[in-house]
Amino acid sequence: TPKISEHMSGLVSMPPRVCQPSGTRRVIAAPFAMMPGSVMVARLRTTLVLSFVISCINIGQGQKLKVMSIEENRTIGGSWDYCKIEVMPIGDEIRSFTYYKISELKRAVDNKNINILTDQMEESKYLPITENTTIQLLKASRAASTINIDGTMSLYKPTEENGGLVKISGFKNKPEVNLAPKNAAYTVHFYDKATLQKMGNSDMNQQYEDIEKLPEKDRNFALEVNSLVNGLPYYTEDQLENILFFAIGGDNTQILGLEFEDEKGERIKPVSSATTNVSYTLYFEFKPDPKMKLILNVESPKAIKKIPFSLLGVDLP
């Protein structure tokens, strides 16, 4: 069974057991006892200055992540062994952003120098800075007691000024039209009930033949839109009045999500949604107003800040 251990240490860039007063006394007590007074004072000053410098380095680096818990399973030959580390962002710099994610893991080793980094890191999604995220690693060696992790964290604060938020008005009056800003690498299309029903009345066999002739990227987009058409019979007419359908094409990895606001700027949230990497089906409690604005959350370079982090000497259960 997995072992779970709560860790309130494991801070970023905080080397374990550095500059502890008790440790300093143990180091200097015996050698200094046999030294002349002037030499002892000089050596003591050097030690204190070095301790002060190390402390300043730690403060300057700041604390970016804190380990909240570790869940692991280490057996002799088990294929289900793993190590999961739950972390949360901390520090003054973090609080000025809205979302974060672990964008890269560069190194993960235990204190027996065994690599525990997975061959392929799972794609991480942006989370609110108030929520924890999980780092998934391979199991540590059975004799290991600590691990070290180095990586990169992406901080995200979208605004209209930095290109992280793109607001689109009047989208309900523009079905099938590309709503994305000019020269954007992605496309955004809205589909209403009437448009999808019209597409469903065409020759389906001919549609599939035409889709197969398209380039792969366009073909995937067309198949996703076609799935929206095929899904219409599963909704009642009343339900369709409250649903918005979208498809995001091109380089849709830049789009992190869709939001909505009314004409007063108040956010409107759907009660449920179904999404793929292309299509969005959003269900609302009421019939969406034509004046509602679509808000794209875009991973704009100006909205993102990437910072390195290190988790050093993290104790294993």
DASUL-V86535 format. One record per residue. N is the residue number from 1. RES is the residue in one letter. SS is DSSP state (hx for helix, st for strand, lp for the rest). BURIAL is b if it has 16 or more other ideal C-beta (glycine too) atoms within 10 Angstrom, else e. Layout:
BEGIN
n:N res:RES ss:SS burial:BURIAL
n:N res:RES ss:SS burial:BURIAL
END
This chain:
BEGIN
n:1 res:T ss:lp burial:e
n:2 res:P ss:lp burial:e
n:3 res:K ss:st burial:e
n:4 res:I ss:st burial:e
n:5 res:S ss:st burial:e
n:6 res:E ss:st burial:e
n:7 res:H ss:lp burial:b
n:8 res:M ss:lp burial:e
n:9 res:S ss:lp burial:e
n:10 res:G ss:lp burial:b
n:11 res:L ss:lp burial:b
n:12 res:V ss:st burial:b
n:13 res:S ss:lp burial:b
n:14 res:M ss:lp burial:b
n:15 res:P ss:lp burial:e
n:16 res:P ss:lp burial:e
n:17 res:R ss:lp burial:e
n:18 res:V ss:lp burial:e
n:19 res:C ss:lp burial:e
n:20 res:Q ss:lp burial:e
n:21 res:P ss:hx burial:e
n:22 res:S ss:hx burial:e
n:23 res:G ss:hx burial:e
n:24 res:T ss:hx burial:e
n:25 res:R ss:hx burial:e
n:26 res:R ss:hx burial:e
n:27 res:V ss:hx burial:e
n:28 res:I ss:hx burial:b
n:29 res:A ss:hx burial:e
n:30 res:A ss:hx burial:e
n:31 res:P ss:hx burial:e
n:32 res:F ss:hx burial:e
n:33 res:A ss:hx burial:e
n:34 res:M ss:lp burial:e
n:35 res:M ss:lp burial:e
n:36 res:P ss:lp burial:e
n:37 res:G ss:hx burial:e
n:38 res:S ss:hx burial:e
n:39 res:V ss:hx burial:e
n:40 res:M ss:hx burial:e
n:41 res:V ss:hx burial:e
n:42 res:A ss:hx burial:e
n:43 res:R ss:hx burial:e
n:44 res:L ss:hx burial:e
n:45 res:R ss:hx burial:e
n:46 res:T ss:hx burial:e
n:47 res:T ss:hx burial:e
n:48 res:L ss:hx burial:e
n:49 res:V ss:hx burial:e
n:50 res:L ss:hx burial:e
n:51 res:S ss:hx burial:b
n:52 res:F ss:hx burial:e
n:53 res:V ss:hx burial:e
n:54 res:I ss:hx burial:e
n:55 res:S ss:hx burial:e
n:56 res:C ss:hx burial:e
n:57 res:I ss:hx burial:e
n:58 res:N ss:hx burial:b
n:59 res:I ss:hx burial:e
n:60 res:G ss:hx burial:e
n:61 res:Q ss:hx burial:e
n:62 res:G ss:lp burial:b
n:63 res:Q ss:lp burial:b
n:64 res:K ss:lp burial:b
n:65 res:L ss:st burial:b
n:66 res:K ss:st burial:b
n:67 res:V ss:st burial:b
n:68 res:M ss:st burial:b
n:69 res:S ss:st burial:b
n:70 res:I ss:st burial:b
n:71 res:E ss:st burial:e
n:72 res:E ss:st burial:b
n:73 res:N ss:st burial:e
n:74 res:R ss:lp burial:b
n:75 res:T ss:lp burial:e
n:76 res:I ss:lp burial:e
n:77 res:G ss:lp burial:e
n:78 res:G ss:lp burial:e
n:79 res:S ss:lp burial:e
n:80 res:W ss:lp burial:e
n:81 res:D ss:lp burial:b
n:82 res:Y ss:st burial:b
n:83 res:C ss:st burial:b
n:84 res:K ss:st burial:e
n:85 res:I ss:st burial:b
n:86 res:E ss:st burial:b
n:87 res:V ss:st burial:b
n:88 res:M ss:st burial:b
n:89 res:P ss:st burial:b
n:90 res:I ss:lp burial:b
n:91 res:G ss:lp burial:e
n:92 res:D ss:lp burial:e
n:93 res:E ss:lp burial:e
n:94 res:I ss:hx burial:b
n:95 res:R ss:hx burial:e
n:96 res:S ss:hx burial:e
n:97 res:F ss:lp burial:b
n:98 res:T ss:lp burial:b
n:99 res:Y ss:st burial:b
n:100 res:Y ss:st burial:b
n:101 res:K ss:st burial:b
n:102 res:I ss:st burial:b
n:103 res:S ss:st burial:b
n:104 res:E ss:st burial:e
n:105 res:L ss:st burial:b
n:106 res:K ss:st burial:e
n:107 res:R ss:st burial:e
n:108 res:A ss:st burial:b
n:109 res:V ss:st burial:b
n:110 res:D ss:st burial:b
n:111 res:N ss:lp burial:b
n:112 res:K ss:lp burial:e
n:113 res:N ss:lp burial:e
n:114 res:I ss:lp burial:e
n:115 res:N ss:st burial:e
n:116 res:I ss:lp burial:b
n:117 res:L ss:lp burial:b
n:118 res:T ss:lp burial:e
n:119 res:D ss:lp burial:e
n:120 res:Q ss:lp burial:e
n:121 res:M ss:lp burial:e
n:122 res:E ss:lp burial:e
n:123 res:E ss:lp burial:e
n:124 res:S ss:lp burial:b
n:125 res:K ss:lp burial:e
n:126 res:Y ss:lp burial:b
n:127 res:L ss:st burial:b
n:128 res:P ss:st burial:e
n:129 res:I ss:lp burial:b
n:130 res:T ss:lp burial:e
n:131 res:E ss:lp burial:e
n:132 res:N ss:lp burial:e
n:133 res:T ss:st burial:b
n:134 res:T ss:st burial:e
n:135 res:I ss:st burial:b
n:136 res:Q ss:st burial:e
n:137 res:L ss:st burial:b
n:138 res:L ss:lp burial:e
n:139 res:K ss:lp burial:b
n:140 res:A ss:lp burial:b
n:141 res:S ss:lp burial:e
n:142 res:R ss:lp burial:e
n:143 res:A ss:lp burial:e
n:144 res:A ss:lp burial:b
n:145 res:S ss:lp burial:e
n:146 res:T ss:st burial:b
n:147 res:I ss:st burial:b
n:148 res:N ss:st burial:b
n:149 res:I ss:st burial:b
n:150 res:D ss:st burial:b
n:151 res:G ss:st burial:b
n:152 res:T ss:st burial:e
n:153 res:M ss:st burial:b
n:154 res:S ss:st burial:b
n:155 res:L ss:st burial:b
n:156 res:Y ss:st burial:b
n:157 res:K ss:lp burial:b
n:158 res:P ss:lp burial:b
n:159 res:T ss:lp burial:e
n:160 res:E ss:lp burial:e
n:161 res:E ss:lp burial:e
n:162 res:N ss:lp burial:e
n:163 res:G ss:lp burial:b
n:164 res:G ss:lp burial:b
n:165 res:L ss:st burial:b
n:166 res:V ss:st burial:b
n:167 res:K ss:st burial:e
n:168 res:I ss:st burial:e
n:169 res:S ss:lp burial:e
n:170 res:G ss:lp burial:e
n:171 res:F ss:hx burial:b
n:172 res:K ss:hx burial:e
n:173 res:N ss:hx burial:e
n:174 res:K ss:lp burial:e
n:175 res:P ss:lp burial:b
n:176 res:E ss:lp burial:e
n:177 res:V ss:lp burial:e
n:178 res:N ss:st burial:e
n:179 res:L ss:lp burial:b
n:180 res:A ss:lp burial:b
n:181 res:P ss:lp burial:e
n:182 res:K ss:lp burial:e
n:183 res:N ss:lp burial:e
n:184 res:A ss:lp burial:b
n:185 res:A ss:lp burial:e
n:186 res:Y ss:st burial:b
n:187 res:T ss:st burial:b
n:188 res:V ss:st burial:b
n:189 res:H ss:st burial:b
n:190 res:F ss:st burial:b
n:191 res:Y ss:st burial:b
n:192 res:D ss:lp burial:b
n:193 res:K ss:hx burial:b
n:194 res:A ss:hx burial:e
n:195 res:T ss:hx burial:b
n:196 res:L ss:hx burial:b
n:197 res:Q ss:hx burial:e
n:198 res:K ss:hx burial:e
n:199 res:M ss:hx burial:b
n:200 res:G ss:hx burial:e
n:201 res:N ss:lp burial:e
n:202 res:S ss:lp burial:e
n:203 res:D ss:lp burial:e
n:204 res:M ss:hx burial:e
n:205 res:N ss:hx burial:e
n:206 res:Q ss:hx burial:e
n:207 res:Q ss:hx burial:e
n:208 res:Y ss:hx burial:e
n:209 res:E ss:hx burial:e
n:210 res:D ss:hx burial:e
n:211 res:I ss:hx burial:b
n:212 res:E ss:hx burial:e
n:213 res:K ss:lp burial:e
n:214 res:L ss:lp burial:e
n:215 res:P ss:lp burial:e
n:216 res:E ss:hx burial:e
n:217 res:K ss:hx burial:e
n:218 res:D ss:hx burial:e
n:219 res:R ss:hx burial:e
n:220 res:N ss:hx burial:b
n:221 res:F ss:hx burial:b
n:222 res:A ss:hx burial:b
n:223 res:L ss:hx burial:e
n:224 res:E ss:hx burial:b
n:225 res:V ss:hx burial:b
n:226 res:N ss:hx burial:b
n:227 res:S ss:hx burial:e
n:228 res:L ss:hx burial:b
n:229 res:V ss:hx burial:b
n:230 res:N ss:hx burial:e
n:231 res:G ss:hx burial:e
n:232 res:L ss:hx burial:e
n:233 res:P ss:hx burial:e
n:234 res:Y ss:hx burial:e
n:235 res:Y ss:lp burial:e
n:236 res:T ss:lp burial:e
n:237 res:E ss:hx burial:e
n:238 res:D ss:hx burial:e
n:239 res:Q ss:hx burial:e
n:240 res:L ss:hx burial:b
n:241 res:E ss:hx burial:e
n:242 res:N ss:lp burial:b
n:243 res:I ss:st burial:b
n:244 res:L ss:st burial:b
n:245 res:F ss:st burial:b
n:246 res:F ss:st burial:b
n:247 res:A ss:st burial:b
n:248 res:I ss:st burial:b
n:249 res:G ss:st burial:b
n:250 res:G ss:st burial:b
n:251 res:D ss:lp burial:e
n:252 res:N ss:hx burial:b
n:253 res:T ss:hx burial:e
n:254 res:Q ss:hx burial:b
n:255 res:I ss:st burial:b
n:256 res:L ss:st burial:b
n:257 res:G ss:st burial:e
n:258 res:L ss:st burial:b
n:259 res:E ss:st burial:b
n:260 res:F ss:st burial:b
n:261 res:E ss:st burial:e
n:262 res:D ss:lp burial:e
n:263 res:E ss:lp burial:e
n:264 res:K ss:lp burial:e
n:265 res:G ss:lp burial:e
n:266 res:E ss:lp burial:e
n:267 res:R ss:st burial:e
n:268 res:I ss:st burial:b
n:269 res:K ss:lp burial:e
n:270 res:P ss:lp burial:b
n:271 res:V ss:lp burial:e
n:272 res:S ss:st burial:e
n:273 res:S ss:st burial:e
n:274 res:A ss:st burial:e
n:275 res:T ss:st burial:e
n:276 res:T ss:lp burial:e
n:277 res:N ss:lp burial:e
n:278 res:V ss:lp burial:b
n:279 res:S ss:st burial:b
n:280 res:Y ss:st burial:b
n:281 res:T ss:st burial:b
n:282 res:L ss:st burial:b
n:283 res:Y ss:st burial:e
n:284 res:F ss:lp burial:b
n:285 res:E ss:lp burial:e
n:286 res:F ss:lp burial:e
n:287 res:K ss:lp burial:e
n:288 res:P ss:lp burial:b
n:289 res:D ss:lp burial:e
n:290 res:P ss:lp burial:e
n:291 res:K ss:lp burial:e
n:292 res:M ss:lp burial:b
n:293 res:K ss:st burial:b
n:294 res:L ss:st burial:b
n:295 res:I ss:st burial:b
n:296 res:L ss:st burial:b
n:297 res:N ss:st burial:b
n:298 res:V ss:st burial:b
n:299 res:E ss:lp burial:b
n:300 res:S ss:lp burial:b
n:301 res:P ss:hx burial:e
n:302 res:K ss:hx burial:e
n:303 res:A ss:hx burial:b
n:304 res:I ss:st burial:b
n:305 res:K ss:st burial:e
n:306 res:K ss:st burial:e
n:307 res:I ss:st burial:b
n:308 res:P ss:st burial:e
n:309 res:F ss:st burial:b
n:310 res:S ss:st burial:b
n:311 res:L ss:st burial:b
n:312 res:L ss:st burial:b
n:313 res:G ss:st burial:b
n:314 res:V ss:st burial:b
n:315 res:D ss:st burial:e
n:316 res:L ss:lp burial:b
n:317 res:P ss:lp burial:b
END
